[in-house]
Amino acid sequence: MKHITTLLIFSICVAGILSGCSTVSSSELKTMSASQLYHNGEYVLSKKNYSDAIKYFETLQANFPFSPNMEQAQLELLYAYYEKGDYASTAVAGSRFLRLYPRSRHADYAYYLRGIAYIKQNRTIFQRIFKVNRADRSLVGVKQAFMDFRMLLTLYPHSEYAVDARQRMIYLRDILAQHELDVGMYYLRRKAYVAAANRGSSIVRHYQHAPQVEKGLAIMILSYQALGEKKLEQQAKRVLHLNFPHSHAVADVENMLG
């Protein structure tokens, strides 16, 4: 009977570790030194016990904010949040790290992981399963991620994360440009021509290499035409013909309007 009980306790402990459940108590954490908290956190993190790692590093951060290992501990905490799937806390931890250590040699990593966390916060289980079009959803996180990847590429062009960040920026750029195009078409259908022209102009100015630029220019042309702004209309036409000499975008947009 004792043997069976021991096996049962062991199996519960293993299951707790594998599932990421916390096994360290608050009373234990209170008695630990900065060094103990840091090294215990590193150990459980290496074992993929993210819940306990978070507890160790959060306690270290709260009780020993000036400990020698604090910069590395902040990075480990950032990683633990991300691996646990707590993307809101990942973003907050990334911001805190960049505020405290703006010149750290690991700042590129903080920008990168915070950017990914912003993207993942916008993904729901229904979007992953049903592949809902993301262009018509709230884009706050997408814009923040885009800015993080742009900052990474600006400040750390040779970072090991630069290639992936650039690819993610292209993906995000197209989402943002499509959103502007959809809103521009919405205004155009409702004859809100100033608002439509502004959306088209936003695509051209902010997302220059996006495939939506061509239709963005067409929205500008049709809006200026409706407003009687001949000079602005001709300017937009020149830009369209210069960059897309065989474009049918104006006719395409007109057809979309019905």
N, C-alpha and C positions, 0 to 999 in steps of 0.2 A: 504494500500500500504506500509506504514511504517512497519507494522508487517511482511509482506512478505519479505521486504528488510532485516530486522533484522534476520529472519530465514535463508535467503540465505547467509548472512555474517557468521552466526554461523555454517552453514553446511560446508562452504568453510574452515573455521578454523579447524573444526573437521577433515575434509578430509585431510587437510595439516598435522595435527599431526599424523593421522593414517598412512599416506604414508611416514612419516619420513622427509617431506619437512621442510626446515629451516624457522623459523618464527622470529628469533631474528636478529636485524640489526647490522651492523658493528659500527654504531654511538652509539648504546646503549652499546655495549661491551666496547667501549673506555672509557666510564664514570664509569665503575664498579670497585670496589675494589677487592682485591684478595679474600676476604671472600665472597663477593657477587657472583663472578664468580664461585667459588667452590661450594657454596650451590645451586646456580641456576643450575649448571651442574648436581649435584647430583639429584635434583628434576626432571629435564626433563629426566634424564636417568632412573629414577624409573618409569616414564610414557612411556618409550620405544621410546622417541623422540631422536633418536641417532644422527641425523644431528645437532640439537641444542646443545646436550651434547658435541659433538666434538668441536663445535665453542667455547663454554664456556671454556673447558679444554685446547684447543689449545691457546686461548687468555691468560689464566692463565699461561700457560707454557712460552709463549713469553714475557709477561709483568711482571710477578712476579715469576721468576725461583727459587727463594729462599724462597718462602712462606712456612709456616709450614705444609700445607696440600699437598705439591707437590708430595711426594711419592705416596700417595693414589690417587691423581689426575691423575698421570701417569698410574696407574692401571685401573682407570675408563676409561681413554682415550683408552687404549689398548682394553678393553672390548667393548667400543662403536664402535670402528673401526670394530671389529670382528662381532658384531651383525648387523652392517650396510652392511656387506658383502665386506668391503674394506680390502681384505686379504693382499695386498701389504703393506698398511699402518699399518696393525696389526703386520706384521713381523718387520717392521722398528721400531714401538713403543716398541715391545718386546725387540729388540736389545738395544734400548736406555735405557729402564728400567734396563736391566741387566748390562749395562755399568755404569749407575749412582748408582745403588743400588745392587751390586753383592752379598752382604751378607743379603739382605732383607729376612724376613721370608716369603715373597710372591714370591721369585725368582722361586720356583718350578712352580707356576702358569704361570709366564712369559715364562718359557721354554715350558711348556705344550701348551699354547695357540699359541706361535710362531710356534711350531711344527705342530699343526693342520692347521695354516694359510699357511704354506709352502705346505702342502698336497693339500689344497683347491685351491691354486693358479694354480695347475697343472690340475685341473678338469675343463673341458669345458662342455657346455650344450650338445654337441654332444657325448662326452664320457659317460655322464650320461644316455642319451637316448638310444644310440646304443651300449653301453657297449664295447667300443673299448678296445682291449688289451693294457694295459698301459706299458707292459714290453719293447715295442719298441719305447717309446717316450723319450723326454728329462727327465733326472732323477736328475737334479740339485736340485730341490725342495724336491724330495724324499730323497736324501742323506742328505740334511740339516735337514729335519724333523727327520730322523733316528738318527742323531747326537744329536738333541735336546732331544729326548726321552731317549737316552742312557745317556746323561748328567744328566737328571732329576733322572733317576734310580740310577746313581752312587752317586750323591750328596745328594739325598733325597729319599732313598729307602723306607721310611715309609710315604711318601707323600700320600695325599688322591687321587692324580692323578696317582700314581704309577701303579696300576692294569691296568687301561686303557692304559697308556703309554706302558706298556709291551706288551699288545695285539696288539697295533698299530705297535710296533717294529717288531713283528713276521710277520705281513702283509707286512711291508716295506722291511724287510729282504728278503722275498720270491720274491718280485718284483725285488730287486737289484740282487739277485742271478740268477733269470731267465734272466735278461738282460745280465749278464756276460756269462751265458750258451749260449744264442743266438749268442752273438758276438764270443764266442769261436768256435761254430759250423761254423759260417761264415768263420773264418780264416782257420779252418780245411778243409772245402770244397775247399778253394783256395790254399791249401798246404802251408799256412803261419804257419808253425808248431811251431816256437818259440812264435809267438803271441798267437796261440791257447793254447799252454802249459801254458803261463802266465795267460790267462783268467781262465783256469781250476784251476790253483794254487790259484788265487784270490778268487774263490768260496770256496775252502777248508780252506783257512786262515781266511777269513773275515766273512763267513756265515756258520759256522761249523754245525749248526743244521738244515740247510735248506734242503729240499728234493732234491735240485739240486746238492748236494755234490757228490752223487754217479756218476752221469754222468760227473761231473767236473773231477773226478778222471779218468774216462774212456777217456776223452779228453786228459788228461795228458799222459796216457799210450800210446795211439795211436800216439800222437805227438812225444814223446820220441822214440818210436819204429821207426817212419819215419826218425827221426834225427840220429838214430844209437846210442842213448844214453842209453845203456843197463843198467847201474847202476841206473839211474834215473827212467827208466821204471820199473825195479824190485822193487824199493822203492815204487813207486806209486801202483804197484800191491799188495804189502804187506799191504799197508794202506787200499786198497779197500777190500781185502779178510778178513782183521781183522775186519773191520766195517760193511761189507756187505758180509758175507760168502757165500750167495747163489746168488750173483749178476750176472745179465746178461747184465750189463750196457755197457760193451765193444762191445758186439754183437749188442745191441740196437743202439749204436751210429754209428757203421759200417753200419747198415741197414738204418739209417737216412741219411747217406752220399750217399746212393744209390750204 
